């Protein structure tokens, strides 16, 4: 489950990926009270759109087989099973990917055990009040 919004969305767990990534388009940087924010449209697995505005933490260069790409970095809450953590995501166009969210090692390290032989073993079971706290 992705916060803010409490959006239940399937994710690909990728132990080879360093960072998390989420499907975001129409990205634009805005300023609020002297702070940089990223406004973007998150697209879930049903094709539904969710307008989001999150503090802009960084911009990083991601190196892939297809070349380099600069991506924005935001922090979102993520619930997998009964484990909740605020974690960093790069925002990217994942329209060609099966899953709108990729969970990488920055979330997995020291938190979850991954089995390559299992699929869809947990459902989100986090306390919404905990997830909504800053």
KEVEX-362902 format. One line per field, with one value per residue (C-alpha): x, y, z; residue in one letter. Coordinates in Angstrom, 1 decimal, decimal comma, m for minus. Layout:
# KEVEX-362902
xx: [X  ...]
yy: [Y  ...]
zz: [Z  ...]
code: [A  ...]
This chain:
# KEVEX-362902
xx: [0,0  1,3  0,9  m0,3  m3,6  m3,7  m3,4  m3,3  m1,1  0,9  4,7  7,6  10,2  13,6  16,7  18,9  17,5  19,2  16,2  12,4  10,6  7,0  5,0  4,8  4,1  3,4  6,1  6,7  8,7  6,9  7,8  5,7  7,0  10,5  10,5  10,8  8,0  7,3  3,8  3,1  0,4  0,8  m0,9  m1,9  m2,4  m6,0  m4,9  m6,5  m4,6  m3,7  m2,4  0,4  2,5  5,5  8,7  11,4  14,4  16,9  17,5  19,6  21,0  20,0  22,2  20,3  21,1  19,1  21,3  21,2  18,1  17,7  14,9  13,3  13,4  10,5  9,6  6,5  5,1  5,1  3,3  4,2  2,5  2,5  5,8  5,5  8,4  8,8  11,2  12,6  11,3  12,5  9,6  9,7  7,5  6,8  4,2  6,2  6,5  4,1  4,1  3,6  5,8  9,2  10,6  14,4  17,1  16,7  13,4  14,2  17,5  17,0  13,2  11,9  12,8  12,5  11,8  12,3  9,9  6,9  4,5  1,9  2,4  1,3  m1,4  m1,0  m1,9  m0,5  m2,2  m3,4  m2,9  0,8  1,2  m0,4  2,0  5,0]
yy: [0,0  3,4  6,5  9,2  8,0  4,5  3,2  m0,6  m1,5  m4,6  m4,1  m6,0  m6,9  m6,5  m7,4  m6,3  m2,7  m0,3  2,1  2,0  3,4  4,4  5,2  8,9  11,2  14,9  15,7  19,4  21,1  23,7  25,9  26,2  28,5  28,3  24,5  22,5  20,0  17,6  17,5  14,3  11,9  8,4  5,7  2,5  m1,0  m0,3  2,8  5,1  8,4  9,9  13,5  13,8  16,6  15,5  17,3  17,0  15,4  15,0  14,3  11,3  9,8  6,2  4,1  1,4  m0,7  1,8  4,7  7,3  9,0  11,7  11,1  13,0  11,5  11,8  10,1  8,0  5,6  2,0  m0,9  m4,5  m7,1  m5,5  m3,5  0,2  2,6  5,9  5,4  7,1  6,5  7,6  8,8  7,4  6,5  2,8  2,5  m0,3  m2,2  m4,8  m3,2  0,5  0,2  m1,4  m2,1  m2,2  m2,8  0,6  m0,7  m4,4  m4,1  m5,3  m5,4  m8,3  m11,8  m12,4  m15,9  m16,2  m19,2  m17,4  m14,8  m12,5  m13,9  m10,9  m8,2  m4,8  m4,9  m1,6  0,7  3,6  6,0  5,0  5,5  9,0  10,2  12,4]
zz: [0,0  m1,0  1,2  1,0  m0,4  0,9  m2,6  m2,7  m5,7  m6,7  m6,7  m8,2  m5,6  m7,2  m5,1  m8,0  m8,0  m5,7  m5,3  m5,4  m8,4  m9,0  m12,1  m12,4  m15,4  m15,9  m13,5  m12,6  m10,0  m7,9  m5,0  m1,7  1,0  m0,3  m0,5  m3,7  m4,4  m7,2  m8,6  m10,6  m11,7  m10,2  m12,4  m10,6  m11,9  m13,0  m15,0  m12,4  m11,9  m8,5  m8,4  m5,9  m4,5  m2,5  m1,2  m3,9  m2,1  m5,0  m8,6  m9,6  m12,7  m13,3  m15,6  m17,5  m20,6  m22,7  m21,4  m18,6  m17,3  m14,7  m12,2  m9,4  m5,9  m3,4  m0,1  0,2  2,8  1,8  3,5  2,6  4,8  8,3  7,8  7,1  6,3  4,7  1,8  m1,2  m4,7  m8,1  m10,3  m13,8  m16,7  m16,1  m18,8  m20,4  m17,1  m15,7  m12,2  m11,4  m8,3  m8,0  m4,5  m4,4  m1,8  m0,1  1,3  1,5  3,4  7,0  6,6  4,5  3,5  m0,2  m1,7  m5,5  m5,5  m4,1  m5,5  m3,8  m0,4  1,7  1,6  3,2  6,9  8,3  10,7  8,7  11,6  11,8  8,1  8,3  10,9  10,0]
code: [X  X  X  X  X  X  X  X  X  X  X  X  X  X  X  X  X  X  X  X  X  X  X  X  X  X  X  X  X  X  X  X  X  X  X  X  X  X  X  X  X  X  X  X  X  X  X  X  X  X  X  X  X  X  X  X  X  X  X  X  X  X  X  X  X  X  X  X  X  X  X  X  X  X  X  X  X  X  X  X  X  X  X  X  X  X  X  X  X  X  X  X  X  X  X  X  X  X  X  X  X  X  X  X  X  X  X  X  X  X  X  X  X  X  X  X  X  X  X  X  X  X  X  X  X  X  X  X  X  X  X  X  X  X]
